[in-house]
Amino acid sequence: MKIDRSFISPINEAGGDELAATVIYMADRLGLAIVAEGIETRTQYRTMRDHGVAEGQGYHFSRPLGATQASMYLQPWAPDEPSGAWDRRKVGLEIAG
């Protein structure tokens, strides 16, 4: 089940996660896999994680990418540095705050 961004966007407001939590609870009770759409802030990401949502999409992770950039984004590190941490800036991506 994909949770629409309209349920995610209020999370930055006081008490804004109640509706999302209810939708997550219902999906969980039905045994559905959950994907949160429109995660744009660290607070929204952490709230989804804390509610047990393991998959999400949104500008917090990345802007939309073409096939080449998406392939590079999914690599755990740059090919020339197999033991180093992967840096999103190497593929022209800004790190979301």
Summary of the structure (lengths in Angstrom):
residues: 97
radius of gyration: 15.5
end to end distance: 26.5
largest distance: 45.7
contacts: 240
relative contact order: 0.15
helix: 42%
strand: 8%
